[in-house]
Amino acid sequence: MLGSSRNWQSAGRDLADTYHVLAPDLRNHGGSPHADGMSYADLMGDVVEWLDDQGLAQASLLGHSMGGKTAMLLACRHPERVARLIVADIAPKDYVWVAHRVNFAAMNELDLASLHSRAEAELRLEARVPNWALRKFLATNLERTDDGAWRWTISLPAITAALSALEKNSLADGDCYDGPALFIAGGKSDYVGEEDQAAIRAHFPAARVAVIAESGHNPHMETREKFVALVREA
């Protein structure tokens, strides 16, 4: 959520010696089109359509966080399209993302009409978002238009409206993918715990769970070498 394919450039380059790597943005993110709907069914449908457009009957599918929930759903509903599933730091369960709600409030309150720079945006976000790195991450979704004004590259209204739905488990009770699956969790993250492994294996009976002890929620950036090594072995 709020990320883009830019976040995968380094890990993607590393994996390109093993795979043909493609990194699409989900709708309302990065360079992808904006749309009102933002359910996991919508996101899954977009990825299936994208695979069709690329002429890919099957692919190894890797998703992080919200993208991981989308990847899990696609693997369960369209298993013939997924050669192997790799999920980064997310589990098949409901979440309560209190921090996301604070971040979105701060972003919606930002007056873009009076904004002069991305650095100024980070300063204005500071009252609600005290974490420096997180402020910089949020501000990466700002860009200048041709007339010099600032705009969000994400569809802020659509994602804000969908937050409650995106917090929910993307899977139904009967959803299952029997193919090879790797779940990579950050040891310093609270997104995936030992208590989640039963739910993971209920939906993905062949799953292997690997924990990178020194990583937080973004193992593909924080501990890239270890993350890439695990993906290569998947």
C-alpha positions as CSV (number, residue, x, y, z in Angstrom):
1,M,0.0,0.0,0.0
2,L,1.3,3.4,-1.2
3,G,4.4,1.7,-2.7
4,S,5.2,1.3,-6.3
5,S,7.4,-0.7,-8.7
6,R,10.2,1.7,-7.8
7,N,10.5,-0.1,-4.5
8,W,11.4,-3.2,-6.3
9,Q,14.1,-1.9,-8.7
10,S,17.1,-3.1,-6.6
11,A,15.7,-6.6,-5.7
12,G,14.3,-6.9,-9.3
13,R,17.8,-6.3,-10.8
14,D,19.3,-8.9,-8.5
15,L,16.6,-11.5,-9.4
16,A,17.0,-10.7,-13.1
17,D,19.9,-13.2,-13.4
18,T,17.5,-16.0,-12.5
19,Y,14.1,-14.7,-13.7
20,H,12.6,-12.5,-16.3
21,V,11.3,-9.9,-13.8
22,L,8.2,-7.8,-14.4
23,A,7.0,-5.3,-11.7
24,P,3.6,-3.9,-12.4
25,D,1.9,-1.3,-10.1
26,L,-1.5,-2.2,-8.7
27,R,-4.4,0.1,-9.6
28,N,-4.4,3.5,-8.0
29,H,-0.6,3.2,-7.4
30,G,2.5,4.3,-9.3
31,G,2.0,4.5,-13.0
32,S,-1.2,2.4,-13.2
33,P,-4.6,3.8,-13.9
34,H,-6.9,5.1,-11.2
35,A,-10.3,3.5,-10.6
36,D,-13.0,3.9,-7.9
37,G,-13.1,0.2,-7.0
38,M,-10.3,-1.1,-4.8
39,S,-11.4,-4.5,-3.6
40,Y,-9.0,-7.5,-3.6
41,A,-11.3,-9.0,-6.3
42,D,-10.6,-5.9,-8.4
43,L,-6.9,-6.1,-7.8
44,M,-6.7,-9.8,-8.6
45,G,-8.7,-9.2,-11.8
46,D,-6.3,-6.5,-12.9
47,V,-3.3,-8.8,-12.4
48,V,-5.0,-11.6,-14.4
49,E,-5.8,-9.2,-17.2
50,W,-2.2,-7.9,-17.1
51,L,-0.9,-11.5,-17.4
52,D,-3.1,-12.0,-20.4
53,D,-1.9,-8.8,-22.0
54,Q,1.7,-10.0,-21.4
55,G,1.0,-13.3,-23.0
56,L,1.9,-15.1,-19.8
57,A,-0.1,-18.3,-19.2
58,Q,1.8,-18.9,-15.9
59,A,4.2,-17.0,-13.8
60,S,6.0,-17.1,-10.4
61,L,4.0,-14.5,-8.4
62,L,5.6,-12.4,-5.7
63,G,3.7,-9.9,-3.6
64,H,4.4,-7.8,-0.6
65,S,1.9,-6.7,2.0
66,M,-1.3,-5.6,0.1
67,G,0.3,-7.0,-3.0
68,G,0.8,-10.3,-1.1
69,K,-2.9,-10.4,-0.2
70,T,-3.7,-9.9,-3.9
71,A,-1.2,-12.6,-4.9
72,M,-2.6,-15.1,-2.4
73,L,-6.1,-14.6,-3.8
74,L,-5.0,-15.0,-7.3
75,A,-3.1,-18.2,-6.5
76,C,-6.2,-19.7,-4.8
77,R,-8.7,-18.6,-7.5
78,H,-6.5,-19.1,-10.6
79,P,-3.9,-21.8,-9.5
80,E,-3.2,-22.7,-13.1
81,R,-1.7,-19.2,-13.6
82,V,0.8,-19.5,-10.7
83,A,3.9,-21.6,-11.0
84,R,5.0,-20.7,-7.4
85,L,3.8,-18.1,-4.9
86,I,6.1,-15.9,-2.8
87,V,4.5,-13.7,-0.2
88,A,6.5,-11.0,1.7
89,D,5.5,-10.1,5.3
90,I,1.7,-10.6,5.2
91,A,-0.6,-13.4,6.4
92,P,-4.1,-14.5,5.4
93,K,-6.0,-12.8,8.2
94,D,-7.7,-9.5,9.1
95,Y,-5.5,-6.6,10.2
96,V,-6.3,-3.3,12.0
97,W,-4.0,-0.8,10.5
98,V,-4.3,2.1,12.9
99,A,-1.1,3.7,11.6
100,H,-2.4,3.7,8.1
101,R,-5.5,5.6,9.1
102,V,-3.3,8.3,10.8
103,N,-1.1,8.5,7.7
104,F,-4.1,8.8,5.4
105,A,-5.5,11.6,7.5
106,A,-2.3,13.5,7.3
107,M,-2.1,13.0,3.5
108,N,-5.7,14.1,3.0
109,E,-5.1,17.2,5.1
110,L,-2.1,18.3,3.1
111,D,-2.9,21.5,1.1
112,L,-1.3,20.8,-2.3
113,A,-2.3,24.2,-3.7
114,S,0.1,26.0,-1.4
115,L,2.9,23.4,-1.5
116,H,6.3,24.4,-2.9
117,S,8.4,21.3,-2.6
118,R,8.4,17.7,-1.5
119,A,10.7,18.7,1.5
120,E,8.0,21.1,2.6
121,A,5.4,18.4,2.4
122,E,7.5,16.2,4.7
123,L,7.7,19.0,7.2
124,R,3.9,19.6,7.1
125,L,3.3,15.8,7.7
126,E,5.6,15.8,10.7
127,A,2.9,16.6,13.3
128,R,0.9,13.4,12.5
129,V,3.8,11.3,11.1
130,P,6.8,11.6,13.4
131,N,8.8,8.8,11.7
132,W,11.2,10.5,9.3
133,A,11.6,7.5,6.9
134,L,7.8,7.0,6.8
135,R,7.3,10.7,5.9
136,K,9.8,10.4,3.0
137,F,8.0,7.2,1.8
138,L,4.6,9.0,1.8
139,A,6.1,12.0,0.0
140,T,7.4,9.7,-2.8
141,N,3.8,9.7,-4.0
142,L,3.9,13.4,-4.8
143,E,4.9,14.7,-8.2
144,R,4.9,18.0,-10.1
145,T,2.5,18.5,-12.9
146,D,3.5,20.3,-16.2
147,D,2.3,23.6,-14.8
148,G,4.4,23.3,-11.6
149,A,1.6,22.3,-9.2
150,W,1.8,19.2,-7.0
151,R,-0.4,16.2,-7.1
152,W,-0.7,12.7,-5.6
153,T,0.3,10.0,-8.1
154,I,-1.9,7.6,-6.1
155,S,-5.7,7.8,-6.1
156,L,-5.8,9.1,-2.5
157,P,-9.7,9.2,-2.4
158,A,-10.1,5.6,-3.7
159,I,-7.5,4.1,-1.4
160,T,-8.8,6.1,1.6
161,A,-12.4,4.8,1.0
162,A,-11.1,1.2,0.6
163,L,-9.0,1.0,3.8
164,S,-11.5,-1.0,5.8
165,A,-11.9,-3.6,3.0
166,L,-8.1,-3.7,2.4
167,E,-7.6,-4.5,6.1
168,K,-9.7,-7.7,5.7
169,N,-8.4,-11.2,4.9
170,S,-8.5,-11.5,1.1
171,L,-9.3,-15.2,1.3
172,A,-12.5,-17.1,2.0
173,D,-12.5,-20.3,4.2
174,G,-12.3,-22.7,1.3
175,D,-9.6,-20.9,-0.7
176,C,-6.6,-23.1,-1.3
177,Y,-3.5,-23.3,-3.4
178,D,-1.6,-26.6,-3.4
179,G,1.4,-25.4,-5.4
180,P,4.8,-24.3,-4.0
181,A,4.6,-21.3,-1.7
182,L,7.1,-19.3,0.3
183,F,6.1,-16.8,3.0
184,I,9.0,-14.5,4.0
185,A,8.4,-12.7,7.3
186,G,10.4,-9.9,9.0
187,G,11.5,-10.9,12.5
188,K,11.1,-7.3,13.6
189,S,7.7,-6.9,12.0
190,D,4.4,-7.6,13.7
191,Y,2.6,-8.5,10.5
192,V,3.3,-12.3,10.6
193,G,3.8,-14.3,13.8
194,E,4.2,-17.9,14.7
195,E,0.4,-18.0,15.5
196,D,-0.3,-17.2,11.8
197,Q,1.4,-20.3,10.5
198,A,-1.6,-22.6,10.9
199,A,-3.7,-20.2,8.8
200,I,-1.0,-20.0,6.2
201,R,-0.8,-23.8,5.9
202,A,-4.6,-24.2,5.9
203,H,-4.8,-22.2,2.7
204,F,-1.3,-23.1,1.3
205,P,-0.5,-26.7,2.5
206,A,2.9,-26.8,0.7
207,A,4.0,-23.5,2.2
208,R,7.4,-22.9,3.7
209,V,7.7,-20.0,6.2
210,A,11.1,-18.2,6.4
211,V,11.9,-15.5,8.9
212,I,14.6,-12.9,8.3
213,A,15.3,-12.0,12.0
214,E,16.8,-8.6,11.4
215,S,14.2,-7.3,8.9
216,G,11.1,-5.2,9.5
217,H,8.1,-5.1,7.2
218,N,10.1,-4.5,4.0
219,P,12.6,-7.4,3.7
220,H,13.1,-6.8,0.0
221,M,14.6,-3.4,0.9
222,E,15.9,-3.8,4.4
223,T,17.6,-7.1,4.0
224,R,17.7,-7.4,0.2
225,E,20.5,-9.9,-0.2
226,K,18.9,-12.5,2.2
227,F,15.5,-11.8,0.7
228,V,16.7,-12.4,-2.9
229,A,18.5,-15.6,-1.8
230,L,15.3,-17.0,-0.4
231,V,13.3,-16.1,-3.5
232,R,16.0,-17.8,-5.7
233,E,15.5,-21.0,-3.6
234,A,11.7,-20.9,-3.8
